[in-house]
Amino acid sequence: MSLSLTPRQRALLKARAHALEPVVQIGQAGLTAAVITEIDRSLTAHGLIKIRLAGAGRDDRDTLTAQVCEQAGAAVVQQVGRVLVLWRPRPEDEPLSK
């Protein structure tokens, strides 16, 4: 499942994510089943989350980001340094304006 966001939707989600703190941290062990489960749980509960990529080097972050999005069925809103913002639509949320 590949989600895509328009620039307007991305800007709206960036504004919402600004005040959020990271709820999941990916450490030295990398992307484990437990981490994917926690990311899925957080996306189900909140829809928009921040993740800290603490264990990934600069070269590995893009690969790790793609793996997280693929396995969680989420879209990347923003990635700044070691912080990644993900979004996945929830049924109870209002649709994003196009």
C-alpha positions, 0 to 999 in steps of 0.5 A: 500500500503506497500512500502519496500526499499532495504538497498542501496535505504535507504542509497541513500535516507538518503543521500538526506534527510540529508540537509532537514528540517522538513516540517510537525510537529505532535503536541499534537493533534496527527494524525489529518485529517489536518496533513495527508492532509499536509503530502500527499501534501508534499509527492506529491510535494517533494517525500522525507520529514522530519516530526517532532513528537513533541507531541508523547512520546517515546512509541507512536512514533512507532505506530504513524509512522506506522499510518502515513505510512499506511495512506500516502502510504509512506515508512520510510527511517529513524527515529532518535529521534523525526524526521521521514524521509518518501519517496513516489515515484513520477511519474516524479522522476527517479527510485531508483537504486536497 
